[in-house]
Amino acid sequence: MTRNRYKNRYWTPGTPLTENDRRILAPLLAKARELGRTPTKGEMDTVRELKARFRTWGLAVEAAGLPPLTDPRQVRAREAENRGAG
C-alpha cells in the first residue's frame, strides 16, 4: 500500500510536466537565465522543493530542459566565473 501511495510522488523522465511541476521549476529556469548557464544546488534557494518532486538535482535539471552540470560548456562557464571572481 505504501509503495502505491508514493507512486507519482517523483517525476520520471518522459513523464509530461504538470502545471505544479512548471511552478516548481520556474525559479530554476529564472536562475539559469540570470547566470547564462545551469545553476548548481548551492546557487538555489528552492532545492528542497525541487528535490521533493524530482528526487535528484540531475532530474530537476533534466525536467527543466537545461544542460547537465557535467556538460563541457557548463563546466567551462563555471570555471570562467571562478577565474573572474578570484
mmCIF file of the C-alpha atoms, coordinates in Angstrom:
data_MODEL
# 
_entry.id   MODEL 
# 
loop_
_atom_site.group_PDB 
_atom_site.id 
_atom_site.type_symbol 
_atom_site.label_atom_id 
_atom_site.label_alt_id 
_atom_site.label_comp_id 
_atom_site.label_asym_id 
_atom_site.label_entity_id 
_atom_site.label_seq_id 
_atom_site.pdbx_PDB_ins_code 
_atom_site.Cartn_x 
_atom_site.Cartn_y 
_atom_site.Cartn_z 
_atom_site.occupancy 
_atom_site.B_iso_or_equiv 
_atom_site.pdbx_formal_charge 
_atom_site.auth_seq_id 
_atom_site.auth_comp_id 
_atom_site.auth_asym_id 
_atom_site.auth_atom_id 
_atom_site.pdbx_PDB_model_num 
ATOM 1  C CA . MET A 1 1  ? 0.000  0.000  0.000   1.00 0.00 ? 1  MET A CA 1 
ATOM 2  C CA . THR A 1 2  ? 2.771  2.461  0.860   1.00 0.00 ? 2  THR A CA 1 
ATOM 3  C CA . ARG A 1 3  ? 4.509  1.853  -2.459  1.00 0.00 ? 3  ARG A CA 1 
ATOM 4  C CA . ASN A 1 4  ? 1.392  2.799  -4.481  1.00 0.00 ? 4  ASN A CA 1 
ATOM 5  C CA . ARG A 1 5  ? 0.756  5.794  -2.254  1.00 0.00 ? 5  ARG A CA 1 
ATOM 6  C CA . TYR A 1 6  ? 4.022  7.377  -3.395  1.00 0.00 ? 6  TYR A CA 1 
ATOM 7  C CA . LYS A 1 7  ? 3.931  6.105  -6.974  1.00 0.00 ? 7  LYS A CA 1 
ATOM 8  C CA . ASN A 1 8  ? 3.522  9.572  -8.519  1.00 0.00 ? 8  ASN A CA 1 
ATOM 9  C CA . ARG A 1 9  ? 5.453  11.483 -5.876  1.00 0.00 ? 9  ARG A CA 1 
ATOM 10 C CA . TYR A 1 10 ? 8.519  11.813 -8.085  1.00 0.00 ? 10 TYR A CA 1 
ATOM 11 C CA . TRP A 1 11 ? 8.703  12.932 -11.689 1.00 0.00 ? 11 TRP A CA 1 
ATOM 12 C CA . THR A 1 12 ? 10.354 10.447 -14.036 1.00 0.00 ? 12 THR A CA 1 
ATOM 13 C CA . PRO A 1 13 ? 11.979 11.219 -17.398 1.00 0.00 ? 13 PRO A CA 1 
ATOM 14 C CA . GLY A 1 14 ? 9.485  11.045 -20.224 1.00 0.00 ? 14 GLY A CA 1 
ATOM 15 C CA . THR A 1 15 ? 6.560  11.954 -17.980 1.00 0.00 ? 15 THR A CA 1 
ATOM 16 C CA . PRO A 1 16 ? 4.802  15.171 -19.017 1.00 0.00 ? 16 PRO A CA 1 
ATOM 17 C CA . LEU A 1 17 ? 5.260  18.083 -16.649 1.00 0.00 ? 17 LEU A CA 1 
ATOM 18 C CA . THR A 1 18 ? 2.247  19.247 -14.681 1.00 0.00 ? 18 THR A CA 1 
ATOM 19 C CA . GLU A 1 19 ? 1.392  22.894 -14.009 1.00 0.00 ? 19 GLU A CA 1 
ATOM 20 C CA . ASN A 1 20 ? 2.730  22.361 -10.480 1.00 0.00 ? 20 ASN A CA 1 
ATOM 21 C CA . ASP A 1 21 ? 5.976  20.954 -11.907 1.00 0.00 ? 21 ASP A CA 1 
ATOM 22 C CA . ARG A 1 22 ? 6.348  24.066 -14.059 1.00 0.00 ? 22 ARG A CA 1 
ATOM 23 C CA . ARG A 1 23 ? 5.750  26.249 -10.993 1.00 0.00 ? 23 ARG A CA 1 
ATOM 24 C CA . ILE A 1 24 ? 8.425  24.372 -9.045  1.00 0.00 ? 24 ILE A CA 1 
ATOM 25 C CA . LEU A 1 25 ? 10.875 24.624 -11.966 1.00 0.00 ? 25 LEU A CA 1 
ATOM 26 C CA . ALA A 1 26 ? 10.279 28.355 -12.598 1.00 0.00 ? 26 ALA A CA 1 
ATOM 27 C CA . PRO A 1 27 ? 12.922 29.594 -10.104 1.00 0.00 ? 27 PRO A CA 1 
ATOM 28 C CA . LEU A 1 28 ? 15.482 27.163 -11.563 1.00 0.00 ? 28 LEU A CA 1 
ATOM 29 C CA . LEU A 1 29 ? 14.811 28.433 -15.069 1.00 0.00 ? 29 LEU A CA 1 
ATOM 30 C CA . ALA A 1 30 ? 14.925 32.063 -13.904 1.00 0.00 ? 30 ALA A CA 1 
ATOM 31 C CA . LYS A 1 31 ? 18.294 31.481 -12.230 1.00 0.00 ? 31 LYS A CA 1 
ATOM 32 C CA . ALA A 1 32 ? 19.595 29.767 -15.384 1.00 0.00 ? 32 ALA A CA 1 
ATOM 33 C CA . ARG A 1 33 ? 18.604 32.835 -17.423 1.00 0.00 ? 33 ARG A CA 1 
ATOM 34 C CA . GLU A 1 34 ? 20.266 35.131 -14.882 1.00 0.00 ? 34 GLU A CA 1 
ATOM 35 C CA . LEU A 1 35 ? 23.522 33.141 -14.845 1.00 0.00 ? 35 LEU A CA 1 
ATOM 36 C CA . GLY A 1 36 ? 23.568 32.164 -18.512 1.00 0.00 ? 36 GLY A CA 1 
ATOM 37 C CA . ARG A 1 37 ? 24.175 28.548 -17.505 1.00 0.00 ? 37 ARG A CA 1 
ATOM 38 C CA . THR A 1 38 ? 22.719 25.703 -15.440 1.00 0.00 ? 38 THR A CA 1 
ATOM 39 C CA . PRO A 1 39 ? 22.748 26.611 -11.743 1.00 0.00 ? 39 PRO A CA 1 
ATOM 40 C CA . THR A 1 40 ? 24.249 24.365 -9.088  1.00 0.00 ? 40 THR A CA 1 
ATOM 41 C CA . LYS A 1 41 ? 22.287 23.331 -5.994  1.00 0.00 ? 41 LYS A CA 1 
ATOM 42 C CA . GLY A 1 42 ? 24.265 25.825 -3.935  1.00 0.00 ? 42 GLY A CA 1 
ATOM 43 C CA . GLU A 1 43 ? 23.022 28.680 -6.099  1.00 0.00 ? 43 GLU A CA 1 
ATOM 44 C CA . MET A 1 44 ? 19.359 27.911 -5.498  1.00 0.00 ? 44 MET A CA 1 
ATOM 45 C CA . ASP A 1 45 ? 17.046 28.685 -2.597  1.00 0.00 ? 45 ASP A CA 1 
ATOM 46 C CA . THR A 1 46 ? 14.393 26.136 -3.668  1.00 0.00 ? 46 THR A CA 1 
ATOM 47 C CA . VAL A 1 47 ? 16.488 22.953 -3.606  1.00 0.00 ? 47 VAL A CA 1 
ATOM 48 C CA . ARG A 1 48 ? 14.251 21.224 -1.049  1.00 0.00 ? 48 ARG A CA 1 
ATOM 49 C CA . GLU A 1 49 ? 11.105 21.744 -3.131  1.00 0.00 ? 49 GLU A CA 1 
ATOM 50 C CA . LEU A 1 50 ? 12.854 20.720 -6.343  1.00 0.00 ? 50 LEU A CA 1 
ATOM 51 C CA . LYS A 1 51 ? 14.252 17.522 -4.838  1.00 0.00 ? 51 LYS A CA 1 
ATOM 52 C CA . ALA A 1 52 ? 10.927 16.702 -3.165  1.00 0.00 ? 52 ALA A CA 1 
ATOM 53 C CA . ARG A 1 53 ? 9.341  16.474 -6.617  1.00 0.00 ? 53 ARG A CA 1 
ATOM 54 C CA . PHE A 1 54 ? 12.233 15.488 -8.900  1.00 0.00 ? 54 PHE A CA 1 
ATOM 55 C CA . ARG A 1 55 ? 14.226 13.387 -6.391  1.00 0.00 ? 55 ARG A CA 1 
ATOM 56 C CA . THR A 1 56 ? 17.706 14.407 -7.588  1.00 0.00 ? 56 THR A CA 1 
ATOM 57 C CA . TRP A 1 57 ? 19.259 17.628 -8.778  1.00 0.00 ? 57 TRP A CA 1 
ATOM 58 C CA . GLY A 1 58 ? 20.121 15.990 -12.087 1.00 0.00 ? 58 GLY A CA 1 
ATOM 59 C CA . LEU A 1 59 ? 16.499 15.033 -12.708 1.00 0.00 ? 59 LEU A CA 1 
ATOM 60 C CA . ALA A 1 60 ? 15.313 18.547 -11.825 1.00 0.00 ? 60 ALA A CA 1 
ATOM 61 C CA . VAL A 1 61 ? 17.810 19.963 -14.326 1.00 0.00 ? 61 VAL A CA 1 
ATOM 62 C CA . GLU A 1 62 ? 16.653 17.449 -16.937 1.00 0.00 ? 62 GLU A CA 1 
ATOM 63 C CA . ALA A 1 63 ? 12.975 18.234 -16.316 1.00 0.00 ? 63 ALA A CA 1 
ATOM 64 C CA . ALA A 1 64 ? 13.757 21.926 -16.773 1.00 0.00 ? 64 ALA A CA 1 
ATOM 65 C CA . GLY A 1 65 ? 15.364 21.154 -20.120 1.00 0.00 ? 65 GLY A CA 1 
ATOM 66 C CA . LEU A 1 66 ? 18.736 22.537 -19.036 1.00 0.00 ? 66 LEU A CA 1 
ATOM 67 C CA . PRO A 1 67 ? 22.129 21.049 -19.892 1.00 0.00 ? 67 PRO A CA 1 
ATOM 68 C CA . PRO A 1 68 ? 23.587 18.824 -17.153 1.00 0.00 ? 68 PRO A CA 1 
ATOM 69 C CA . LEU A 1 69 ? 26.240 20.308 -14.886 1.00 0.00 ? 69 LEU A CA 1 
ATOM 70 C CA . THR A 1 70 ? 28.751 17.879 -16.418 1.00 0.00 ? 70 THR A CA 1 
ATOM 71 C CA . ASP A 1 71 ? 28.233 19.249 -19.935 1.00 0.00 ? 71 ASP A CA 1 
ATOM 72 C CA . PRO A 1 72 ? 31.630 20.629 -21.041 1.00 0.00 ? 72 PRO A CA 1 
ATOM 73 C CA . ARG A 1 73 ? 30.141 24.051 -21.846 1.00 0.00 ? 73 ARG A CA 1 
ATOM 74 C CA . GLN A 1 74 ? 28.628 24.244 -18.373 1.00 0.00 ? 74 GLN A CA 1 
ATOM 75 C CA . VAL A 1 75 ? 31.915 23.262 -16.747 1.00 0.00 ? 75 VAL A CA 1 
ATOM 76 C CA . ARG A 1 76 ? 33.799 25.897 -18.764 1.00 0.00 ? 76 ARG A CA 1 
ATOM 77 C CA . ALA A 1 77 ? 31.229 28.572 -17.878 1.00 0.00 ? 77 ALA A CA 1 
ATOM 78 C CA . ARG A 1 78 ? 31.585 27.859 -14.137 1.00 0.00 ? 78 ARG A CA 1 
ATOM 79 C CA . GLU A 1 79 ? 35.380 27.765 -14.412 1.00 0.00 ? 79 GLU A CA 1 
ATOM 80 C CA . ALA A 1 80 ? 35.399 31.106 -16.226 1.00 0.00 ? 80 ALA A CA 1 
ATOM 81 C CA . GLU A 1 81 ? 33.236 32.638 -13.473 1.00 0.00 ? 81 GLU A CA 1 
ATOM 82 C CA . ASN A 1 82 ? 35.582 31.272 -10.801 1.00 0.00 ? 82 ASN A CA 1 
ATOM 83 C CA . ARG A 1 83 ? 38.624 32.705 -12.563 1.00 0.00 ? 83 ARG A CA 1 
ATOM 84 C CA . GLY A 1 84 ? 36.897 36.071 -12.813 1.00 0.00 ? 84 GLY A CA 1 
ATOM 85 C CA . ALA A 1 85 ? 35.937 36.062 -9.138  1.00 0.00 ? 85 ALA A CA 1 
ATOM 86 C CA . GLY A 1 86 ? 39.450 35.149 -7.954  1.00 0.00 ? 86 GLY A CA 1 
# 
